[in-house]
Amino acid sequence: MAKNKLVAPFLKWVGGKRQLMPEIIKLIPKKISTYHEPFVGGGAVLFALQPKKAVINDANSELINVYYVIKNNLEELIVDLKTHKNDPDYFYKIRSLDRDSSFENLSDVQRASRIIYLNKTCFNGLYRVNNSGEFNSPFGKYTNPNIINEVTLKAVSNYLNSNDIKIMNGDYYESLNFLEKSSFVYFDPPYHPVSQSSNFTGYTQGGFDSNEQIKLRDVCNELNSKGINFLLSNSATKFIEELYVDYKVEYVKANRAINSNAEKRGEINEVLIRNYEFKK
């Protein structure tokens, strides 16, 4: 069935996969019963595939709340988005809401609207929180940011409501409780840093260190032993290569703009790791 091209990511997210989409899509089996994405992030792969049955998850509760609101409260969300202003003083007022106990009194719609607004108007569209879980990206100084992308929001809402899409907010491992033999899992975890200065796991409080990468590899081994196909994206570091030495690895190049040193931004190697044969 033809895909709806209007169904697309509604947020710019760290490690977004839009530029690698051709390489990723070609490796995903054509026949799967349920698509699983335990680190869904901005949903670029989900929205490119548009499976009829899927289980998506992310540890970031503010992000997952946006998915829920787009699915269940779209009209209210659009109304609230129209109240925002592209102004630095207003931006920092909205950004500071999660530093106050009154944040808990915001409705789900207001919280979702806040995240979309901050994402569209903050510097580099970079969702980032500090160790206390507080949004800390600065104002972006954009002339005319597209805060209310109604076309995309409506298309995504229709997709989520027209298909069997289970949305979860928790540990990625818990979202794998719903696996079937013919399920397919795409893992897009926080990447292992290629250098200390490139380390970025600020999309959710707590981060994702080397021990977490090892745990994820163990989960992949578990899936493999059960005959469940998986595809995993990560950075092409020696550490990751050694973790997945028993699996099939393809190298791809991607542009990454997140680094404290501007000279180190740009094209880097990434890996696509899988446990199944791919026929071209």
C-alpha positions in Angstrom: 0.0 0.0 0.0 1.3 3.5 -0.8 2.7 5.5 2.1 1.3 8.9 3.0 4.2 11.3 2.5 2.6 13.8 4.9 3.3 11.4 7.8 6.6 12.6 9.0 8.5 13.5 12.2 6.9 16.4 14.1 10.0 17.1 16.2 13.7 17.4 15.4 15.4 14.8 17.5 18.9 13.9 18.4 20.2 11.2 16.1 17.2 11.5 13.7 17.4 9.0 10.9 15.9 10.9 8.0 19.3 11.1 6.1 20.0 7.4 6.5 16.5 6.3 5.6 17.3 4.7 2.2 19.9 2.5 3.8 17.7 1.5 6.8 14.5 0.9 4.8 16.2 -1.4 2.3 17.4 -3.7 5.1 14.0 -4.1 6.8 12.3 -7.3 5.9 9.1 -6.9 3.7 7.0 -9.3 5.7 6.8 -8.8 9.5 3.8 -9.2 11.8 4.6 -6.4 14.3 7.2 -3.6 14.1 8.9 -2.8 17.4 10.9 0.4 18.0 12.1 0.5 21.7 13.9 3.9 21.2 11.4 5.7 18.9 12.7 9.2 19.3 11.3 11.5 16.6 9.9 8.4 14.7 11.6 8.9 11.3 11.8 5.2 10.6 8.3 4.5 12.0 6.8 7.2 9.8 8.7 6.1 6.7 7.6 2.5 7.1 4.1 3.2 8.4 3.4 -0.3 9.6 -0.1 -1.3 10.4 0.9 -2.9 13.7 3.6 -1.5 15.9 4.9 -1.2 19.4 6.8 2.0 20.0 8.5 3.1 23.2 10.8 5.8 24.6 12.2 6.6 28.1 11.5 10.3 27.6 8.0 10.9 29.2 7.7 14.4 27.7 8.3 13.0 24.2 5.8 10.1 24.6 3.2 12.5 26.0 3.4 14.4 22.6 2.6 11.2 20.8 -0.4 10.5 23.0 -1.7 14.1 22.6 -1.3 14.1 18.9 -3.3 10.9 18.8 -6.0 11.8 21.3 -6.2 15.6 21.6 -5.1 17.0 18.3 -7.5 19.9 18.0 -6.8 21.1 21.5 -3.0 20.9 20.8 -3.3 23.0 17.7 -5.3 25.6 19.6 -2.7 25.8 22.3 0.2 25.9 19.9 -1.3 29.1 18.4 -0.8 30.9 21.7 3.0 30.7 21.6 5.2 33.6 20.6 8.7 33.6 18.9 10.2 35.9 21.5 13.2 35.3 23.8 11.6 36.5 27.0 8.5 34.4 26.3 10.8 31.4 25.3 12.7 31.4 28.6 9.5 31.8 30.6 8.1 28.7 28.9 11.4 26.8 29.2 11.6 27.5 32.9 8.2 25.9 33.7 9.8 22.5 34.4 11.9 24.2 37.2 8.8 24.9 39.2 6.5 22.6 41.1 3.5 24.1 39.2 4.8 22.1 36.2 2.9 19.1 37.5 -0.4 21.1 37.1 0.0 21.5 33.4 -2.3 19.4 31.3 -1.0 16.8 28.9 -2.0 19.2 26.0 -0.1 22.1 27.6 3.0 19.9 28.2 2.9 18.6 24.6 2.5 22.1 23.2 5.4 23.3 25.3 7.7 20.6 23.9 6.8 21.3 20.3 7.2 25.1 20.8 10.6 24.7 22.5 11.8 22.3 19.9 10.8 24.6 17.0 12.3 27.8 18.6 15.4 26.6 20.5 18.9 26.7 19.2 19.5 24.1 16.5 16.1 22.5 17.3 18.0 20.4 19.9 16.0 18.8 22.7 18.3 18.6 25.6 17.9 18.3 29.4 20.3 18.7 32.2 21.0 16.1 35.0 17.8 17.3 36.8 15.7 16.6 33.7 15.2 20.3 33.0 15.1 21.5 29.4 18.2 23.7 28.8 18.7 24.5 25.1 18.9 28.3 24.5 16.7 30.4 22.3 17.3 29.9 18.6 16.6 33.4 17.2 14.8 32.1 14.1 12.9 34.7 12.1 9.8 32.6 11.3 9.9 29.1 12.9 7.2 26.7 11.9 5.6 26.2 15.3 2.3 24.9 14.1 2.7 22.4 11.3 -0.9 21.4 11.1 -0.6 19.3 8.0 2.1 17.0 9.5 0.3 16.8 12.9 -3.0 15.8 11.3 -1.4 13.2 9.1 0.5 11.7 12.1 -2.7 11.7 14.2 -4.6 10.0 11.5 -1.9 7.3 11.1 -1.7 6.6 14.8 -5.5 6.3 15.0 -6.0 4.3 11.8 -3.6 1.5 12.8 -2.7 -0.7 15.7 0.1 1.4 17.3 0.8 0.7 20.9 2.7 3.6 22.5 4.8 3.0 25.6 6.9 5.1 28.0 9.4 3.1 30.0 12.5 0.9 29.8 13.2 -0.3 26.3 13.3 -3.9 27.6 9.7 -3.8 28.8 8.5 -2.9 25.4 9.9 -6.2 24.1 7.3 -8.2 26.2 5.0 -8.1 23.2 7.2 -9.9 20.8 5.9 -12.6 18.4 8.0 -15.0 16.4 7.6 -12.9 13.2 8.1 -9.5 15.0 10.9 -7.2 13.8 12.8 -4.9 16.1 14.7 -1.8 15.1 17.0 -0.4 17.8 18.2 3.2 17.6 19.7 3.7 21.1 21.7 6.7 22.2 25.0 6.3 20.3 28.3 5.3 21.9 30.4 8.5 21.7 33.1 8.5 19.0 35.0 10.8 21.4 34.5 12.3 24.8 33.6 15.7 23.3 30.9 14.1 21.1 29.1 12.4 24.0 25.5 13.4 23.9 22.8 11.6 25.9 20.9 14.6 27.1 17.6 13.7 25.5 16.6 12.1 28.7 17.8 12.2 32.3 20.3 9.5 33.2 22.1 8.9 29.9 23.2 5.7 28.3 26.7 4.6 29.2 29.0 1.7 28.1 27.3 -0.7 30.5 23.9 0.1 29.0 25.4 -0.7 25.5 26.6 -4.1 26.8 23.1 -4.8 28.2 21.6 -3.9 24.9 23.9 -6.3 23.1 22.9 -9.0 25.5 19.2 -8.3 24.7 20.1 -8.6 21.0 21.7 -12.0 21.7 18.5 -13.0 23.5 16.4 -12.0 20.5 18.7 -13.8 18.2 18.5 -17.0 20.2 14.7 -16.8 19.9 14.9 -16.4 16.1 13.6 -12.8 16.2 15.1 -10.4 13.6 16.6 -7.1 14.7 18.4 -4.2 13.1 20.5 -1.8 15.2 22.0 1.6 14.5 25.1 2.9 16.3 28.3 4.8 15.9 31.2 2.9 14.2 33.5 2.7 17.2 35.8 -0.1 18.1 33.8 -0.8 21.2 30.5 -1.3 19.3 32.3 -3.3 16.5 33.6 -5.7 19.2 30.3 -6.0 20.9 28.6 -7.1 17.7 31.4 -9.1 16.1 29.1 -12.1 15.7 26.6 -10.1 13.6 26.4 -8.7 10.1 27.6 -5.1 10.0 27.2 -2.4 7.3 28.9 0.9 7.4 27.1 4.1 6.4 28.0 7.7 6.5 25.9 10.4 8.2 26.2 14.1 8.9 26.1 14.9 12.6 26.0 18.5 13.9 26.3 17.8 17.6 29.8 18.4 18.9 31.3 21.1 21.1 34.1 21.4 18.5 32.7 22.8 15.2 35.6 21.3 13.3 34.5 17.8 14.4 31.0 18.2 13.1 30.1 16.7 9.7 30.3 13.3 8.1 31.0 10.3 10.4 30.8 6.5 10.0 27.8 4.7 11.6 26.9 1.0 11.6 23.8 -0.9 10.8 23.9 -4.3 12.6 21.5 -7.1 11.9 21.1 -10.9 12.6 19.5 -12.0 9.3 20.3 -12.4 5.7 19.4 -9.6 3.3 18.8 -10.3 -0.4 19.3 -7.4 -2.7 
